[in-house]
Amino acid sequence: MTGTIKVHNVSLNASEQDISEFFSFSGDIVYVELQSCDERSQFAYITFGDNQGAERAMLLTGATIADMAVIITPATDYKLPTSVLADLESKNAGGMESALRKAEDIVGSMLAKGFVLGMDAVEKAKAFDEKHQLTSTATAKVASLDKTMGLKARNSTPVP
């Protein structure tokens, strides 16, 4: 299942490649469509291979692309072009990105690349993590493996 977002207030200086690169950290991008808005800006529809990609991308509202801060909303009424839909159906058996890729890692990667994010991006990333219980699920699995395999008992001697 795909997920699509609408990016408002996109600079006229931003290209489709700029948009794709910026949102590539959020998930596998299926399709990008730029549309004119007014003499100052344009907007973009970005369709991801899964809903998690779209949810992660919405965490980036307030970030700067080219020279303008963008606003990102769900694009519930957006329809993909039929050629893209046909291509998606033929690739339906393809692998999808792991849903356990944490939002905090995405924000960290984007900051390392030099992107400017909105002030509340980290808080939104934490809320996303809590909503999907990614950290707690991973912690529980590690604890379960530790109990099953006795990892702490074997590794209790400090390494010099």
Residue pairs with C-beta under 8 A, 6 or more apart in sequence:
1 50
1 51
2 30
2 47
2 48
2 49
2 50
2 51
2 54
2 80
2 88
3 47
3 48
3 50
3 51
3 52
3 53
3 54
3 55
3 74
4 45
4 46
4 47
4 48
4 54
4 74
4 75
4 78
4 80
5 45
5 46
5 48
5 54
5 57
5 58
5 72
5 73
5 74
5 75
6 43
6 44
6 45
6 72
6 73
6 74
6 75
6 78
7 19
7 43
7 44
7 45
7 46
7 65
7 70
7 71
7 72
8 37
8 41
8 43
8 70
8 71
8 72
8 73
9 41
9 43
9 68
9 69
9 70
9 71
10 19
10 34
10 37
10 41
10 42
10 43
10 44
10 65
10 66
10 68
10 70
11 41
11 42
11 65
11 66
11 67
11 68
12 40
12 41
12 42
13 66
13 67
14 42
14 65
14 66
14 68
16 32
16 34
16 44
18 65
18 66
19 32
19 34
19 44
19 46
19 65
20 29
20 32
22 60
22 63
22 65
22 110
22 115
23 29
23 32
23 46
23 48
23 57
23 60
25 56
25 106
25 109
25 110
25 113
26 48
26 53
26 54
26 56
26 57
26 59
26 60
26 106
27 48
27 49
27 50
27 52
27 53
27 54
27 56
27 57
27 97
28 48
28 49
28 50
28 53
28 96
28 97
29 46
29 47
29 48
29 49
29 53
30 47
30 48
30 49
30 80
30 84
30 88
31 45
31 46
31 47
31 80
31 81
31 84
32 44
32 45
32 46
32 47
33 44
33 45
34 42
34 43
34 44
35 42
35 43
35 44
35 45
36 42
37 43
41 68
45 75
45 78
46 54
46 57
47 54
47 78
47 80
47 84
48 54
48 57
49 96
49 97
50 96
50 97
50 99
52 97
52 99
52 132
53 97
54 74
55 128
56 103
56 106
56 128
57 72
58 72
58 73
58 74
58 124
59 103
59 106
59 107
59 121
59 124
59 125
59 128
60 70
60 72
60 110
60 117
60 118
60 121
61 70
61 71
61 72
61 73
61 118
62 69
62 70
62 71
62 117
62 118
62 119
62 120
62 121
63 69
63 70
63 110
63 115
63 116
63 117
63 118
63 121
64 70
64 115
64 116
69 118
80 88
99 132
100 134
100 137
100 138
102 125
102 129
102 134
102 135
103 124
103 125
103 126
103 128
103 129
104 122
104 125
104 126
104 129
106 125
107 117
107 121
107 122
107 125
110 117
111 117
129 135
145 151
146 152
